[in-house]
Amino acid sequence: MIDPFSYDDAMTPDGYRCSECGADGVKLWREFIIAKTNPLLCAVCVSKWAIETGRHDEPVIFDDEGFQYLGIIRTRFIGDFVPAIPTEDGRRFSGPYIIKDEAMSWWMGFKTYKRDE
């Protein structure tokens, strides 16, 4: 569960962290089909998932905007995973095709990868 927050805040809401490695302050992806146990995965962990499930033969590399390149196609989707953009009440996620501008801007404000600082 993600705590309520505002897209205007430049902070990570409580509960918005990678289910596998615990990374926070980064872009996260979720499964397209929403279930009660859906994991939120960072770029590194969703790439591992793609290899383990046979969706990709090589690690997926995302750019700073959260896109990967598949030949000439630029997409933020990876297999069944889409950007995890919660609604401000923290109870739901934005649909992958209809996302408010302020919601996408909030998600874009996060780093794609956690880097040692």
Buried (B, 14 or more C-beta within 10 A) or exposed (E): EBEEBEBEEEEBBEEBBBBBBEBBEBBBBBBEEEEEEBBBBBBBBBBBBBEEEEBBEEEBEBEEEBBBEEEEEEEBBBBBBBBBBBBBEBEEBBEBEEBEEEBBEBBBBBBBEBEEE
